[in-house]
Amino acid sequence: MARDERNFRSTYYEKVGCRGVEERKSLEILLKEKPLNLTKLTQFCIRFTVPKIHRTVLWNSLLGVTPVYDKSREYVMEQRVAVYNDLLKALKTMRIVDENTPTSRVLYAMWLLEKKQLYLGRDITQESHFCNITKVLLEIFDNDIETYWMAKSLYDYSEEVTLEMGKLSDLTYTILEKEDNGLYIHLKSCDMLTALPLSEWYRSFFAGVLSEPALIRIWDKICGGAIKIVVFVMIEILRMLRRRVLRCVDQKSLFECIDSIKNEQETADVIVNAAIELWQQNKGHEYIPQSKVKSLS
């Protein structure tokens, strides 16, 4: 209870702007550097919550949408706009999308076309991790073109999760057993532990599981390369719902229990605060995906 109250206060203070003033000033200094220092910006994402006013610039930089050299940004964005418009024009010409197609589906179709995976008869309304990620980004950012390019980079991280899924699953079970042995034993004895759709939730970074305002604080860390944080989000979801989870005896009831928090903003805030705290305690920031290592080198 004490931890939950502290986390609630921390979230409240951040919302009313009483915390993070020094961090915000530090970030503003970093964003004025020429060229931008991606290593320092990555470290900021790992250590602090990104101020809303700077999130667009910071995510665009870390995800490789805009270059670190300011003289190149205008040209690069012109090229990205041109590619976006060409893809959109092609989709409309092929009558795959129209004015009534949801934006998330349009961006998904564009990505499929660019990846040469938009074969005849491909259903763009099917569920996909790319589309789930895009839906969240569209709630956060106003520029569809930037959103498309950010979604592509975040999906690359999703692919990193796929490669590391075995390790991430094992780590989830190990930490749950350590942090809450009773919960671990219950889930295991009811054959619900390995039934958790970890791959689905981890690959979409919990899009559709937690509300967007809380989720973006986790995605700040993801943009900093800390994909292992998804493990700690899962642990804290289970711990937050502990009493209800212990009453679940089958997969259906467990999934319904977890699904119940989808629109509970305050609950999501507490989960995210606790997940970040647990992740920091376990030195979760030490893991950086290979795609991030390449972009920083």
C-alpha positions in Angstrom: 0.0 0.0 0.0 2.8 2.4 0.9 4.4 1.9 -2.5 1.2 2.4 -4.3 0.5 5.7 -2.4 4.1 6.9 -3.2 3.7 6.1 -6.9 0.3 7.8 -7.0 1.8 11.0 -5.5 4.7 10.8 -7.9 2.4 10.6 -10.9 0.3 13.5 -9.5 3.3 15.8 -9.0 4.5 15.1 -12.5 1.0 15.9 -14.0 0.8 19.3 -12.2 4.4 20.1 -13.2 5.9 20.1 -9.7 8.6 17.7 -10.6 11.1 17.3 -13.4 11.9 21.0 -13.8 15.6 20.3 -13.7 15.3 17.3 -15.9 13.4 19.3 -18.4 16.1 22.0 -18.5 18.7 19.4 -18.9 16.9 17.9 -21.9 16.5 21.3 -23.5 20.2 21.8 -23.2 20.8 18.4 -24.9 18.4 19.2 -27.7 20.3 22.3 -28.5 23.6 20.4 -29.0 24.9 20.3 -32.6 24.9 17.6 -33.6 22.6 15.8 -31.2 24.3 13.4 -28.9 22.1 10.2 -29.2 24.0 8.5 -26.4 23.1 11.3 -23.9 19.5 11.4 -25.2 19.2 7.7 -24.8 20.4 7.9 -21.2 17.9 10.7 -20.5 15.1 8.4 -21.8 16.3 5.6 -19.6 16.6 7.7 -16.4 13.7 10.2 -16.7 10.1 10.7 -17.9 10.2 12.6 -21.2 8.3 15.9 -21.0 5.3 15.9 -23.3 6.4 19.1 -25.0 9.7 17.5 -26.1 8.5 13.9 -26.8 8.0 14.4 -30.6 11.5 15.8 -31.1 13.2 13.3 -28.9 11.4 10.2 -30.2 12.0 11.3 -33.8 15.7 11.6 -33.1 16.1 8.4 -31.2 14.0 6.4 -33.6 16.1 7.7 -36.6 13.2 9.6 -38.2 15.2 12.8 -38.2 19.1 13.0 -38.4 21.3 14.3 -35.7 22.7 17.1 -37.9 20.2 20.0 -38.1 21.4 21.0 -41.6 20.3 17.6 -43.0 16.8 17.5 -41.3 14.9 19.6 -43.9 16.2 17.4 -46.8 15.6 14.1 -45.0 12.1 15.1 -44.0 11.4 16.1 -47.6 12.4 12.7 -48.7 10.3 11.0 -46.1 7.3 13.1 -47.1 7.9 12.1 -50.7 8.0 8.4 -49.9 4.9 8.7 -47.8 3.0 10.5 -50.5 4.1 8.0 -53.2 3.0 5.1 -51.1 -0.3 6.7 -50.3 -0.9 7.5 -53.9 -0.1 4.0 -55.0 -2.6 2.5 -52.5 -5.4 4.8 -53.6 -4.6 4.1 -57.3 -4.9 0.3 -56.5 -8.1 1.1 -54.5 -6.8 -0.6 -51.4 -7.5 2.4 -49.3 -9.9 5.3 -49.6 -11.0 8.3 -47.6 -13.0 6.1 -45.2 -10.1 3.7 -44.3 -8.9 4.2 -40.7 -5.5 5.9 -40.6 -3.9 3.0 -38.7 -4.9 0.7 -41.5 -3.6 3.1 -44.2 -0.2 3.2 -42.5 -0.2 -0.6 -42.2 -1.0 -1.0 -45.9 1.8 1.5 -46.7 4.3 -0.5 -44.6 3.2 -3.7 -46.3 3.6 -2.2 -49.7 7.1 -0.8 -48.8 8.1 -4.2 -47.5 6.8 -5.9 -50.7 4.3 -7.9 -48.6 1.1 -6.4 -50.0 0.2 -9.3 -52.2 -3.2 -9.7 -54.0 -5.9 -10.4 -51.5 -3.9 -9.3 -48.4 -6.4 -8.4 -45.7 -5.2 -5.1 -44.2 -7.9 -5.3 -41.5 -6.3 -8.2 -39.8 -4.7 -7.8 -36.4 -1.0 -7.0 -36.5 1.7 -5.8 -34.1 2.5 -3.0 -36.5 -1.1 -1.8 -36.5 -1.4 -2.0 -32.7 1.7 0.1 -32.3 0.5 2.6 -34.9 -2.9 3.1 -33.1 -1.1 4.2 -29.9 1.2 6.6 -31.8 -1.7 8.2 -33.5 -3.2 9.0 -30.1 0.1 10.7 -29.1 1.2 12.5 -32.2 -0.6 14.7 -34.7 1.7 14.3 -37.8 0.8 11.1 -39.7 4.0 11.2 -41.7 6.2 11.3 -38.7 4.0 8.7 -37.0 4.5 6.3 -40.0 8.3 6.5 -39.7 8.2 6.2 -35.9 6.0 3.1 -36.2 8.5 1.5 -38.6 11.3 2.0 -36.1 9.3 0.8 -33.1 8.3 -2.3 -35.1 12.0 -3.0 -35.6 12.2 -3.2 -31.8 9.2 -5.5 -31.9 11.2 -7.8 -34.1 14.0 -7.7 -31.5 11.5 -8.9 -28.9 10.7 -11.8 -31.2 14.4 -12.8 -31.3 14.7 -12.5 -27.6 11.3 -14.0 -26.7 12.7 -17.2 -25.1 15.0 -15.2 -22.8 12.2 -12.7 -22.0 9.8 -15.4 -21.1 12.2 -17.2 -18.8 13.1 -13.9 -17.2 9.4 -13.2 -16.6 8.9 -16.5 -14.8 12.1 -16.1 -12.8 11.3 -12.6 -11.5 7.7 -13.4 -10.8 8.8 -16.4 -8.7 11.2 -14.2 -6.8 8.9 -11.2 -6.3 5.6 -13.1 -5.6 6.1 -16.8 -5.1 2.5 -17.4 -4.1 1.2 -15.9 -7.4 3.8 -17.8 -9.3 2.7 -21.1 -7.8 -1.0 -20.4 -8.4 -0.5 -19.6 -12.1 1.8 -22.6 -12.6 -0.4 -25.1 -10.8 -3.5 -24.0 -12.8 -1.5 -24.2 -16.1 -1.9 -20.5 -16.7 1.7 -19.3 -16.4 2.9 -20.5 -19.8 -0.5 -19.8 -21.3 0.0 -16.0 -20.9 0.3 -14.5 -24.4 3.6 -12.9 -23.6 4.7 -12.8 -27.2 1.6 -10.9 -28.2 1.8 -8.4 -25.4 5.5 -7.9 -25.5 5.7 -7.5 -29.3 3.1 -4.7 -29.2 4.6 -3.2 -26.0 1.2 -3.6 -24.2 -0.7 -1.6 -26.8 -4.4 -2.2 -26.1 -3.6 -3.6 -22.7 -2.8 -0.4 -20.8 -4.2 3.1 -21.5 -2.1 5.4 -23.7 -1.3 8.1 -21.2 0.5 5.6 -18.9 1.8 3.5 -21.7 3.9 6.3 -23.3 6.1 6.4 -20.2 7.0 2.8 -20.9 7.6 3.6 -24.5 10.0 6.4 -23.5 12.2 3.6 -22.2 11.6 1.5 -25.3 12.8 4.4 -27.5 15.9 4.4 -25.3 16.5 0.8 -26.2 15.2 -0.8 -23.0 12.9 -3.4 -24.4 13.4 -5.6 -21.4 11.2 -3.3 -19.4 8.2 -5.2 -20.8 9.0 -8.1 -18.4 8.5 -5.8 -15.4 5.3 -4.3 -16.8 3.9 -7.9 -17.0 5.0 -8.6 -13.4 3.3 -5.5 -12.1 0.1 -6.1 -14.0 -0.1 -9.5 -12.3 0.8 -8.1 -8.9 -1.7 -5.2 -9.2 -4.5 -7.7 -10.0 -3.2 -10.3 -7.4 -6.4 -10.9 -5.5 -8.4 -11.3 -8.7 -5.8 -13.4 -10.3 -5.7 -15.8 -7.4 -9.4 -16.4 -7.9 -8.9 -17.3 -11.6 -8.7 -21.0 -12.3 -8.6 -21.0 -16.1 -7.1 -19.0 -19.0 -10.4 -17.3 -19.9 -11.0 -15.9 -16.5 -7.3 -14.7 -16.3 -7.5 -12.9 -19.6 -10.8 -11.3 -18.7 -9.2 -10.1 -15.4 -6.3 -8.5 -17.2 -8.5 -7.0 -19.9 -10.5 -5.3 -17.2 -7.7 -2.7 -16.6 -7.7 -1.5 -20.2 -9.5 1.8 -19.5 -8.5 2.3 -15.9 -6.1 5.2 -16.1 -5.3 5.4 -12.4 -4.6 1.7 -12.2 -2.3 1.9 -15.3 -0.4 4.8 -13.7 0.3 2.7 -10.6 1.4 -0.3 -12.7 3.7 1.8 -14.8 5.3 3.5 -11.8 5.8 0.2 -10.1 7.2 -1.4 -13.3 9.8 1.3 -13.8 10.8 1.1 -10.2 11.2 -2.7 -10.3 13.0 -2.5 -13.6 15.5 0.0 -12.2 16.1 -2.1 -9.1 16.9 -5.0 -11.4 19.3 -2.9 -13.6 17.0 -3.4 -16.6 18.6 -0.5 -18.4 21.7 -2.6 -19.1 20.1 -4.3 -22.1 20.1 -2.5 -25.4 18.8 -4.2 -28.6 21.2 -4.7 -31.5 19.2 -2.3 -33.7 19.8 0.5 -31.1 23.5 -0.4 -30.9 23.9 -0.1 -34.6 22.1 3.3 -34.7 24.3 4.7 -32.0 27.6 3.4 -33.6 
